Amino acid sequence: MGRDINDVAIEGGADAVRLAVANGRRVPKASERTHADVLSDDLPLDVAFADELPDQFTPPDELVQGLLTVGGGSVLYGDSNSGKTFLVIDLAAAVARGVEWMGKRTEPGMVVYLAAESPASVRSRLQAYQKHHGVRVPNFAIVQNPVNLFDSDADASAIIATIQRLEAQRGQKARLIVGDTLARLSAGANENAGQDMGRVIERVDRIRTECNAHFLLIHHSGKNAAAGSRGWSGVRAAVDAEIEISDSPTGRCAEITKVRDLGTKGERIGFRLDVVELGMTKWGAPATTCVVAPADAPERPTGKRLGEVEGAIVEFLTAHRVGIKKSDMAVHFEDRYRRTSIYRAVKKLVEAGAAHEAAGMVCIAKKEAH
């Protein structure tokens, strides 16, 4: 049977009605259900036929123009002190306010920031943002508890319940969830193991799906920055967008290194960090933090970026420190890459001078190890 808003009210009361309105959801009445809807009830999976697709194309529903989609998932990563958390707070505040961010339009809505790493830092940076811009940021909720999406389903359920209650209380739809950082949200997991990280990503997907909100994960670069984000490559495969933060002598930059359906891959967004004084310490020294300001993007580095497999090998060899048989390395990566891909990547690294190979043994080149 189909359900309308009256059925929702009978089953869940006023809170359920407010939540349904906040989520923008509508359950069709039984009289509105088509023959195809009835037939699909018998299928264990949701199926669509190509010849039944409408002629009119529906573009992706964008949360941040050309960058994030409604209900999607993304990873933003960079080295420590590269400015990644400052940039995410600036982006999230723009969504909460419904204002443009770096020339990109935003869909306004509630932001839920999982400050698992340092709630105090997030609070102070938001204070600086509000002071610098002369505004109060509405509908920006900071979750100050440590949460773990690896141990069990308990924290994922708590996050979903918290978001749903906030939506009902505020009458606002949550549009963006920020996880700061992936390492803290997956404490106890092996970052390089698909079995462990796959469990974390499943719970991230559950949260964003049940809340119909975009989930942005803040992550760290690997030991070799050219190899991309740290850990299991399946994390990158699972998200819709990936953004790399870099800090070079010529400036800071956010580069879109992956994006589905929006056509903005390769776009570079320059920014700088401006110091804001918030008060005085007990020793009489200025207490400061930073805010993000737009800047010209620095020139793209001329060195060729490593591919995914090459980057994973460089990170592995850097950590391994001593030579290893090429065949043993292929066994190590057998759950991620084909043996032929490993051998081909090793050849490329040797040709590029990033690795050495002799008698079937492979080691990192000295210039990469330091």
N, C-alpha and C positions, 0 to 999 in steps of 0.2 A: 504494500500500500504506500502511496505517496504521502508526504507530510507537509502541511502548510504552517504558518506562524502560530495558528491557534493550537495545533498539535504540540508545537514546541513549548508553548506557554503551559499547557496542561501537564506535560511531562516534566518540565524543569523550572517553571515559575518565571518571575520577572527577570531574575539574573540570566536565565537561559535566553530570554527574548533580547535583552540588552547585548548579550554576547553574539547572538545571531546577527543583529543589526550591525554591531561593530565589525564583524567579520565580512559583512556584505554578502552573506550566504542566503540562498533561497532554495528551499526544497520543493520541487514541483508537486502539485496536487495529482491524485491518481488519474483524474480526467485529462490531465495534460501529458501523461506518459504515452509514448508512441509504441507501435508494434515492435520496432527494433529494440526499444528499452525493455520490453517484456521478454523478448527472445534472449537478450544479453544476460538476463538474470540466470539463465541456465548454464552460462559459460564460466569456468573457474577463473579466467583471465579477461581483462578488459580489451576488447577487440574493435578496431575500426577498419572499414573497407575503403580502399582508395577511390573506388567509383562512387562512393557515397559522400566524399568530402565536398564541402561547399566550394563554389567557384571563387568566392571572395576570400582573399588571404587575410589572416589575422596576424599582425606582427607581434613579436614578443612583448609582453607587458613589462616595461622598464621601470625600475625603482629609481635608478640613477642613470640618466641618459647615456647610452653607449657604454655602460659599465656593468651595472647590476640589474638583474631581473627579479620581478616579484616572485617570491617563493623559491628562488634558486639558492645556489650555494657557491661560495668563493673562498679563495685563500689569498691573503696578502702577506708576503714574507720579505725578510731582509735581515741584514746583520744587526747585532746589538748596537744600540745608539745610532741607528740610521734614520730614525724619525718615524718609524712605522706606526707606533701607537699614537703619536701626535696627529699623524695624518688621518688615521681611522677615527679618532675623536672629532676632528674637524669635519670629516665626511658625515659621521653619524649625527652631529649637531645640526648640520644642514638638512638632513632628512627629517629630524624632529621638528625643525622650524619650517620646513617646506620651502627653503630658499635655494637658489642656484649654488652649485659647488664647482669651482674651477671652470665656470662657464657651462656647466651641465645642469639641466633641469632635474628636479627631484620630485618624487611622489611623497607628500607629507604623511607622517604616521609616527606611532610610538616606536622608540628605540629601547631595547633591553640589552644592556651591556653586562656580560658575565665577566666581572673583574676578578678572575680567579688568581691572577698573578699579583696585583697590587692595587687594591681598592683605593688606598689613600692617594696614590699617584693619579688615578683617574679622576677622583674628586678635585684635586688641586688643579689639574689641567682644565677641567670644566670651569672651575672658578676663574682661571686665567682667561679662558675663551669668553666668558660672560663679561668680565671686566674690560677686556680689549675691545669687544664689539658693542659694549653698552646695551646688552640684551639679557633677558632671562630665557633659558632654553626650556621649552615646555616638553612634557612627555618623554623625558630621557631618564629611564630607570636604571640604576646601578645595582646589580646583584652583588652583594659583598661577601657571600659565603664561598668557600672553596667547593667546587663541584667536580665530579669525576665521572666521565662517560665511558670509562673502561671497566671499572669494578662490577657494576650491575646496572639495572634499568632504573634504580631508585632516583638518582639525580636527574635523569632525563624526564621522568614522570613529574618530579618536583618543579622542573623548569617549565614544563607545559602547563601544569596547574597554576603556577605563579603568573604566567603570561595571560592565561585565560581569565584569571581573577582581576588582573590589572586592566584588561580590556573592558570587562564588565563594569569595574569601578569608574574608569575614566571615560567610557564611551568612545574609546579610540582604538583603532586596529593597530596591532603591532606589525610594523613593516620590516624592521631590521633587528636581527639578533647578532651580537658580536661576541665571539669567544676569544678571550685574551688570557692565555695563549693556548695553542693546541697542546703544547707540552704539559701545561698544568691541567688541562681538561682530560688528559690521557695518562695521568700519573700511574706508574706501575707497568705501563705497556712498553713493549719493545718497539721503538719508532720505526725500525727497519723490517718488522715482521708483518706481513699482510694479514695473518690470522688475528693479531692484536689490533692493529690499526683499522682493519676492516670492521671490527666490532664497534670501534669508536665512530667511524663514519656512518654506520647503520643507525646509531643513536642520534647523530647530527641530522641525518635524513628524516628520522622519525619526528624530531622536534620541528624542523622547518615545514614538514608536510602537514602535521597536525595543527600547527599554528598558522600555516600559509604565510610564512614570513621568510625573508632572505636570511641565510645564516652565513656570516662572514667570519672566517677563522684567521687569527693572527698567528703567524708561524715564523720560524727562524730559517736562515740560510744554512746550507751544509758547510762543511769545512772548506770545500772548494766552491766559492761563490758562483763560478761559471756553471756548476752542475745543477743549480736551482735550489729549491727548498730541501730541507733536511728530511731524511727518512724515506719511508715507503713511497714509491712512485705512484701507487694506486690512489693516494690522496689527490694528486693533481688530476688523475683521470676521472675522479668522482665528481669534481666541481665544474661549474659552468664558466667560471672566470678565475684567472690567476693574475695577481699584480705583484711585480717585483719592485721593492724599494731599494735604491742605491744611494750612497753618499760618496761622492768623488771630490777631488780638489776643485772641480769646475761647477759643483752644485749637486743638490739632491734631486732625485727623480723617481716618479712612480711610472713604471712601464707596464702596459697591458700585454702580458706574455701569452695569455690564452683567453678567448671569449667565444661563446657559442652564439651564433646567429646574428650578432650585432655588427660585425664587420669593422671592429675598432682594434683588432690585434696589431701590436706594434706602436700604438699611440703612446706618447711620452708626455707626462704631466710634471712640469717643474715646480718646485716649492722651496721655501726657505723657512727656518725657524727663527722667530723674533722673540727676544727675551721680554718677559712681563714680570714686574715686581709685585708680589702679593702682600708683603709686610716685612717684619723684622724677626730674626731669630732671637732666642733668649740671650745670645751673645752680642746682639746689637748689629749683626750683619744682615744685609738684604736677603730676604727669602724670595727666590725667583723660580720661575718655570718658563715654558715657551708656548707660543701659539704658531700656527701655520699661516704663511702668507704666500700668495702666488708668485712664481718667478719663472724666468725662461728655462726651459728644459736644457740640460747640458747635451753636448753632442754625444751621439751613440759611440761607445768604444769601438775601435777598429778591429780588435781581436775577434776571431770567430768564436761564437758561443758553442759550447759542447752540446752534443745531442744527449738525450735522456740516458741511453745506455752508457755512453762514454763518461758522462758525469757521475753515474753510479759507480763505475769502475774506478775512477779517480778517487772518489770519496772512500771507497773500500780499500784501495791500495795505500792511501794516505794514512788511514787508521791502522792498517796491517803492518806497515813500516818495513817488513822484510819481504824478500821475493816469495812468490807463490806459483805453483804450477798452474798453467793456463787451464788445464783440465779440471783442477780442483776449484778454481774460481768459477768455472762454468757450472759446476755442481752447486756451489754456494748460491748462484743466481737462478737455479733451474725453475723455481716457482714464479720467477718474474720475467725472465728473458730466455729465448731459444739459444742453444749452444752456438749456432752459426752467427747469431747477432753479437754474442760475446766475443767470438774470435774476430769478427769484422771490426768491432769497436776497438779491440786491442791493437789491431793493425793500424787503424787511424791514429790512435794515440801515439804509437811508436813513430809513425811518419811525421806527426806534429811535434815530436820531441817531448811529449808529456809523460811518456813511459819508456822503459827499456825492456827488451825481451832477448833472452839468450837461453838456448837449450831447453826451450819450453817453459822457462821461468820468467815471470813478469814482475817488475817492481816499478814504483813511481820514480819519475825523474827528479833529481835533486832540486831543480828549480821549482818544482811543484810542492816538494815536501816541506819547504820552509815558509 
